[in-house]
Amino acid sequence: MATISHHHLHQLAFIPSSSSSSSSSSPSLLSFSTKHRSFKILCCLSIKESTNDHQITPQEPSTPTKDNLRVVLAAGGTGGHIIPAVAIADELRVSNPNIEILFIGAPNSMESTSISSAGYSFTSIPPVRLFRPLFSLENLSLPIHLVHSIIHSFKLLKEFDPHIVIGTGGYVSFPTCLAALFKRTKIVIHEQNSVPGIANYVLSYFSQLVFLSFNSTIECFPNKHNCVVTGNPVRVSLRKFVSKAVARLEFFPIVGEEAKVILVLGGSLGANAINIALLNVYSQMLLEHKDWYIIWQTGVESYNEMESLVKNHSNLVLKPYGNYTVSCIQWIWHMPLQTLLFLEQVQ
């Protein structure tokens, strides 16, 4: 069981993307006491933003240090689960440079490459996937895979000995958070979508807090008093403001100030309905509007197909997914930030 020395004050922080407030029924003080440690976590909302937006430096895997706060983040499957987890880790490291962070995900996956490139330690567990519909032949082996993954996760948690596990959804977060429960390690989860997935819905019964992006999502969870509306975490890189002119030059070398730039986002894997709809109209749009420009993020799974179908056009940029759209998003969607702090204080 992890312990904390009495001279430390630790912070866990989320950076939501939009103005938000906690649920009126949300707890303001939780006891995280166990037989081997005694401390409290104070949850509060602050309008202060972190001013330290320094470059995140790579973190090499190492043996956990006894005196440092240790956090495990379980995220995977899609960018919608992975990117918020990276944003949480960014702010945690800014708030506490000595913090030790470990990401757990699936091997040979989107998270296995994106997490490492973000500068964080990453380790994998055997993947567990739930097929739809729920009662299908593909799910017959699910219990065996789940047990195998939980055992593997438990061994990793025992070695790293985290103080808390944060799950941001996806299949990989479920066995990791269950292993944390068996290890008697506290867990919190963050739900990015308006309607929660199966993993987060089940884990909400055992989580100390459930962080949400939308007020309406509170109604989807059974333990509403544990819900706190924070918004969606934003990465440090997105908080570095870039002017419109500079951002446009990143994609279109020659573009006037009066030009209209349209950013089309369909998620990390791609939204087929959006891609098909744009495929049918983009040519006519650019033909009728000479001063229109399109940045089209197809998603990694749809990129090759869309690239083969889309004709080259000087006013169109086609990208799969990644940091290509970062500078563009910064001036298209630049919202005020709000910081959620967990102040962990030893009694």
N, C-alpha and C positions, 0 to 999 in steps of 0.2 A: 504493500500500500504506500502510495506516495505521501511524503510529508513536506511541510514548508517551514523554513526557519522563521523565527519570530520577528526578524528585523525587516521583512520584505512587505511591500505593498505592490500587488500585481494588478495589471489592467488587461482585460480582454475587451476588444473594441470592434464594433461593426461600423461601416460607413454606408448608410443608406443613400439611395440616389435622389430621393425626393423628400419634401417636408412630410413628417410623420409624427405621430404621437403614440404613446402607449395606450393600450386598452384600459378603460376605466376600471375594469375588474382585474387588471394585471397585478401580480404581487410586487411590492416594492422592496421586500426583504425576504431572502430565503436562507434557511439554515443548511449548510453543506457539511455539517459535523458528522464525523465517523468516530469509530473507536480509537483510531490512531491519530486523528487530527481534528482540530476544532477551529473553524473559521466561518465567516459569513460572506455572502456575496450580495453586494448592494447594487441594484439595477437602477440606473437613472439615465434620462435623456439629456443631452447637452447640445446646444446650438454651436458649440465651438468645433472648429475643424482643426485637424492636425496641420501644423505649419511646416512640419518636416517632411517634405515630399522627395527625400533623397532617393537615389537609385538603390533598388533592392539588390544586395549582393548575394551571390550564391551561398547556400548553406550546406556544408558538407555533412554527411551522416557521421555521427559520433556517439560515444557512450554518454547517456544522459547524466547531467550534472545534478547533484543532490539539491543545491540551493536555487537552481533556476526553475522558473515556471515552465512546465511541459504541456504542450497541447497537441492532440491528434485531430486532424481533419479528415473526415471520410467523405469523399465526393467522387463521382464518376458518371460515365455514360454519355453525357452531352455537355456542351459548353454552358448550358443553363444551370447546371449543378456545379461545374468545375470553376468557372470564372468568379462567382460569388465567394467560393471558398478561398480562392487566391486573394480576393479583395480583403477578406477577413484576416488572412495571414499577413498581408501587407500592413494593415493597420496595427495588428498585434506587435509586429516587429518594430514599427515606428514608435509605438507607445513603450515598448520594452525591448531594447536591442539585445538583451541577454536571453530572451525567450527561446525555447527549443521547440521547433514545430516539425511534425512528421505527417506527411500525407499518406493515406492508404487508398489504393485504387486497384483496378484490374490490370493485368499484364497486357502489353501490346495494344494499348487503348489510347484514346484521345488524352486522358489524364496522364498517362505514363510519359508522354512527350511534353505536354504543355506545362505540367507541374515542374518538371526538371528544368525546363527552359526559363521558368519564372524564378528559379533560384532556391527551390526548396527540396528538402529530402523527401524521397518517394520510395515506397515499398509496396509490393503487390500481394494480393491474396487470390485464391482460386475464385473465378467469377461465378456468380449465381444469377441466373436470369429467369424471370417469371414471364411465361408466354401468355399471349391472349388468344382465345378466351381462357379464363382461369381453369376451367375443367377441360383440359386437353391432354392428349397423350404425351406431349413434350414436357409436361410438368410432373410426370410420374416419378422422375428421378430427382425432382426438386429437393425433397427432404434430405437426401443423401448429400447433394452438393452443398446445401445450406449448412449442415452439420460440419462438413469438411472445412468450409470457409470460416465458420465460427471458431473452430479449433485453431485454425491457422491465425486468425485475428487475435485470439486470446494469447497465443504465444508471443505475438508481436507487442501486444499491450503489456504483457508481463515484463518483457525486456525493456521497453521504452518507459514504462511506468508513468503514464500521463496523469496530470491532475484533473483533466477534463477532456471529453471527446465531443467534437462538434460535427454533426452530420448535416450535410446540405442536400441530401436526396440522392436518388439513383440506387441501382441494385446493390452497389458495393457498400453503401452506408448502412444497410440493414444488418448484415452479419457483424460488421465492425461495432455497431452500437449495441447489439445484443451481447457480444463478447464483453463489452465494457460493463454491461449490467451484471454479467456473471462475475466479473472482477470487482464489482462494487465501486466502479468509477462513475462519477456523475456525467450525464450527457445533456446536451442541448441540441436542438435542431433548428434549421432555417428553411422555410418553404418559400420558394420564389414565385410559384404560380398562384393563380386565383383559386384553383381547386387542387388540393394536395394529392400526391400520388399515394400508392398503397404503402410504400415503405415509411414515409413520414407520418401517415395516418396511424399506423400501428405503433410506431416509436413514440408518438405523442403521449401515449398512456404512461410511458416510463420516463419522459424527459422532464427536467427541472423547469425548463422554459421552452416555448415554441415561438420563434421569431417569424413574423409574417411580412409580406410585401404589401398586402391589401387589407383594408378593414373588413371587407366582406368575407374574407377567408376564415375569420374567427368562427363563423357559424358552421364551418365544415369540421371543426374539431370537437371532440367530446368534453375535454377539460378546458373550457373557455377561460377560466381564471389564470391559466398558465400562458396564455397567448399575449404577445407583445408585438404591436405593429411598428416596424422599424423602417420599412422600405427595403429596397434591394441593394446589397453592398456594391460599392464602386471601387475599382482598382486605383491605386496611387497614380498610375500612368495616365488615367483619364482625367485626373484632377489638375493636370498641368495644362493650363489654358493655351490654346493655339489660335491665332487669329484666323478669320475666314479666308483671307488672301493666301496665307501660308498653307492652310489645309487644302485649298483648291488646287494649288500648284503641285501638291503631292500626287494628284490624280490626273489633272488636266493642265499641261504646260501653258496653254493659251486659253484663257477664259476671262470674259469681261465681268465687271462688277455687277452688272444687271442680269447676269445669267442665273437660271434656276437649276439648282443641283438637287436631284432626287436620290435619296438613299433607300434602297430596298433590302430589308433584313428578313431572312426566313429561318433564323436559328442556326446552330452549329452544324446540324445534320441536313438542314434544308427543309423548306416547306414546299411540298410538291404543288399544292394548289396555287401558291404565290408564284412559283416559277413558271407554271403553265400559263397563268393569267398574264404575266408580264411578257412571256414569249410571244403571245398572240397580239400584243399591242405596242411593244417597244418600238418597232420599226415605224409604225404610223405616227407615234408620238414624236419621235425625233425628226420625222419628215415634215410634220406640220409646225413644229416649234424648233427653229434653228438654234435658239438660245437655251435649250434644255439639255441637261447633262444627267446621266444615270450612273450611279455606282450600285452595282447589283451583286449582293452576296448570296450565292446560290446554295451554300452549305457544302460540306465535303463530299457527301454521298451523291449529290446531283451535279457537281461541277463539270465532270467529264462529259456528261450527256448534254448539259446546257451549252458548253463550249462548242460542241460539235454542231449544234443547231443554230446558234446565234451568229449572225454575220458581223464581221469586223466593222466597227464604226468609231470614228474619232470622238464622238460624244458619249461613248459607252465604255465603262470599265467593268469587267467581269472578274470576280474573285471568289474563291471557295469559302474560306473562313480564317480568322486569325487577327493579327494586329494591323491588317491593311486598312481597316475602316476606323481605327482609333482616332486619328487626327480629324477625320470628317465628323465623327460623332461628337467630338469635343465642342464644335461650334453649332451643330444642328440641335444637340440635346445637352445643354449645359444648365443643369438644375442646381438649386441650393442643396448643400449637403448638411447632414445632421449626424451627430455621433452618438452612438449608444455605448456606454461604458459599463463594464462589469468591474466593480472595484472589489477585489478579493483581499480581505484584511484579516490577518491572524489575530485571534483574541488573546 
